[in-house]
Amino acid sequence: MSRRSKFEVMADILRLGQMSRTRILHSSGIKAVLLDRYLSLMTERGFLTITTKGNHRIYHTTGKGENLLQQIDNIYSKIGQKSFSWKRWELSGHKYFAKPLDKP
């Protein structure tokens, strides 16, 4: 399996919409240390927000995050290629990966 770009990883996280860190970790397929860096960066930049539910932190994609995801998908459509993450989800058998949001 080839490596994903930073934009592909960010798009994978944004597609999940609303999930705990653990669910994002299992769905995104990246190491915990790297995921923490992405979550921190994306929260600082306003692409994600955090709410607390009991002892769990839930990450939510913001409107700004949805706009970024749309721009990333737009770039892939203009170059005539599905993003790597979509191929990965389609080939995964849907066992470990969350279904991406709002994709026809």
Rosetta blueprint (number, residue, H / E / L):
1 M L
2 S L
3 R L
4 R L
5 S L
6 K H
7 F H
8 E H
9 V H
10 M H
11 A H
12 D H
13 I H
14 L H
15 R H
16 L L
17 G L
18 Q E
19 M E
20 S E
21 R H
22 T H
23 R H
24 I H
25 L H
26 H H
27 S H
28 S H
29 G L
30 I L
31 K L
32 A H
33 V H
34 L H
35 L H
36 D H
37 R H
38 Y H
39 L H
40 S H
41 L H
42 M H
43 T H
44 E H
45 R L
46 G L
47 F L
48 L E
49 T E
50 I E
51 T E
52 T E
53 K E
54 G L
55 N L
56 H E
57 R E
58 I E
59 Y E
60 H E
61 T E
62 T L
63 G H
64 K H
65 G H
66 E H
67 N H
68 L H
69 L H
70 Q H
71 Q H
72 I H
73 D H
74 N H
75 I H
76 Y H
77 S H
78 K H
79 I L
80 G L
81 Q L
82 K L
83 S L
84 F H
85 S H
86 W H
87 K H
88 R H
89 W H
90 E H
91 L H
92 S L
93 G L
94 H L
95 K L
96 Y L
97 F L
98 A L
99 K L
100 P L
101 L L
102 D L
103 K L
104 P L
